[in-house]
Amino acid sequence: MGNIYQPMHPIVTSARLLDTYKSRPAGVKAIEPINYMLPLFASERLAGIVGDMISDGHLQGPEKWRLDFTSNSVKDLKRFEKEFLLQFGVKGKVRPCMTNKFGITYNYGINNKPISRVLFLCGIPVGNKVTQEFKIPSWIMSNNLYFKRFIQIVIDCEGSVDTKSKYVELQMSKSEDLLETGFDFFNGIKSKLFKYFKIETTKPFTIKAFNLRKDGIRTKPIKMKIKRKESVIRFYRTIGFENENKMKKLRDVISSWEGN
């Protein structure tokens, strides 16, 4: 499938980046180290970084512009580090995450204020993604190659493979008052998976059970499955996982069908 859309304009320019600063002189000084990478145009690598940040990443600002990427897989951290270094020429630091109740995880943190602002302009939400509304950036949704890389990373981070029932599932949590916007987010993924790759999914859905956060906010998981045999096979052949364990599970599912 060919690239159906090529943006004519850059995503981030120095002028647009300067608009994020209250003081223009301070902004000019702050962005000087990254002027060489501006204007910033869309790319598959950038789409993958957006996928990482929208799933397992966290962008802070505007009081303290910085970012983290969290994973229980050192390989995932190294992949993110490599992609970020190739895109922006910046390395961060790995530290254990001591507050995660689900087990040992690691944070890859990057303290770079101008690049954090660039990521915000690329469409990455600032703050807690569970408690705010956000959309997949239009420059990703409008391009089959960018969307492919974006969704591959998102499902790598937030997806799973059920080898018994033989389906791929995507799951993300949202506060109860924002479930409708969460369904919109999933429906956008659903529509593009079919448009670009003819991959059919279930309608996004949630469950009765909820999680009560420490701040009193109730959240629910939003789920969507690739269940049809043809679509699971098509997902395997056209998108797949970068995560080796998940790709092995998916390969096992495909092999079980081929053996019948």
Residue pairs with C-beta under 8 A, 6 or more apart in sequence:
1 144
1 196
1 197
3 143
3 144
3 145
4 143
4 144
5 142
5 143
5 144
6 143
7 41
7 42
7 139
7 142
7 143
10 38
10 39
10 40
10 41
11 39
11 40
11 41
11 42
11 46
11 121
11 122
11 139
12 38
12 39
12 40
12 118
12 121
12 122
13 38
13 39
13 40
14 31
14 35
14 38
14 39
16 121
17 27
17 31
17 38
17 114
17 117
17 118
17 121
18 24
18 27
18 28
18 31
20 27
20 62
20 117
20 120
20 121
21 27
21 30
30 113
30 114
31 38
31 114
33 114
34 88
34 114
34 115
34 118
37 88
37 89
40 46
40 118
40 122
42 139
42 140
42 143
42 146
43 87
43 146
44 145
44 146
44 148
44 149
45 83
45 86
45 87
45 149
46 87
46 122
46 146
47 140
47 143
47 145
47 146
47 147
47 149
47 150
48 83
48 149
48 150
48 152
48 153
49 80
49 83
49 84
49 87
49 119
50 119
50 122
50 123
50 124
50 137
50 140
50 150
51 149
51 150
51 151
51 152
51 153
51 154
51 157
52 69
52 80
52 83
52 153
52 157
53 59
53 67
53 69
53 119
53 124
54 124
54 125
54 129
54 134
54 136
54 154
55 153
55 154
55 157
55 158
55 172
56 69
56 70
56 71
56 76
56 157
56 158
57 67
57 68
57 69
57 70
57 124
58 67
58 68
58 69
58 70
58 128
58 129
59 67
59 116
59 119
59 120
59 124
59 125
59 126
59 127
60 66
60 67
60 68
60 116
60 126
60 127
61 116
61 117
61 120
61 126
61 127
62 126
65 112
65 113
65 114
65 116
65 117
66 109
66 110
66 111
66 112
66 113
66 116
67 109
67 110
67 112
67 116
67 119
68 107
68 108
68 109
68 110
69 77
69 80
69 107
69 108
70 97
70 100
70 105
70 106
70 107
70 108
71 77
71 80
71 105
71 106
71 108
71 157
72 102
72 103
72 104
72 105
72 106
73 243
74 106
75 243
75 244
76 156
76 157
76 243
77 94
77 106
77 108
79 242
80 108
81 91
81 92
81 108
84 90
84 91
84 92
84 110
85 91
88 112
88 115
88 118
90 110
90 112
90 115
91 110
92 108
92 109
92 110
92 111
93 108
93 109
94 106
94 107
94 108
94 109
95 106
95 107
95 109
96 104
96 105
96 106
96 107
97 104
97 105
97 106
97 107
110 116
120 126
122 137
123 134
123 135
123 136
123 137
123 138
123 139
123 140
125 132
125 134
130 173
130 174
130 175
130 217
130 219
131 175
131 178
131 217
132 178
133 178
133 181
134 181
134 185
135 184
135 185
135 188
136 150
136 185
136 188
136 189
139 146
140 146
140 147
140 150
141 147
141 188
141 192
144 196
147 192
147 196
148 196
148 197
148 238
148 239
151 189
151 192
151 193
151 239
152 239
152 240
152 241
152 242
153 242
154 170
154 189
155 168
155 170
155 239
155 241
156 241
156 242
156 243
156 246
158 170
158 171
158 172
159 168
159 169
159 170
159 171
159 241
159 246
160 168
160 169
160 171
160 246
161 167
161 168
161 169
161 246
161 249
161 250
161 253
162 168
162 169
163 249
163 252
163 253
165 227
166 227
166 229
166 232
166 253
166 256
166 257
167 225
167 226
167 227
167 232
168 225
168 226
168 232
168 235
168 250
169 223
169 224
169 225
169 226
170 186
170 189
170 223
170 224
170 225
171 221
171 222
171 223
171 224
172 182
172 185
172 186
172 221
172 222
173 211
173 219
173 220
173 221
173 222
174 181
174 182
174 219
174 220
174 222
175 217
175 218
175 219
176 210
176 217
176 218
176 219
176 220
179 206
179 220
179 222
182 204
182 222
183 204
183 222
185 222
186 204
186 222
186 224
187 203
187 204
189 201
189 224
190 201
190 203
190 204
190 224
193 199
193 200
193 201
193 226
194 200
194 201
197 234
197 235
197 238
197 239
198 231
198 234
199 226
199 231
199 234
199 235
199 238
199 239
200 226
200 228
200 230
200 231
201 224
201 225
201 226
201 227
201 231
202 224
202 225
202 226
202 227
203 224
204 222
204 223
204 224
205 222
205 223
205 224
206 220
206 221
206 222
206 223
207 220
207 221
207 223
209 220
210 218
210 219
210 220
211 218
211 219
211 220
212 218
213 219
226 232
226 235
229 257
232 250
232 253
232 254
233 254
233 257
235 250
236 250
236 251
236 254
240 247
240 250
241 247
241 250
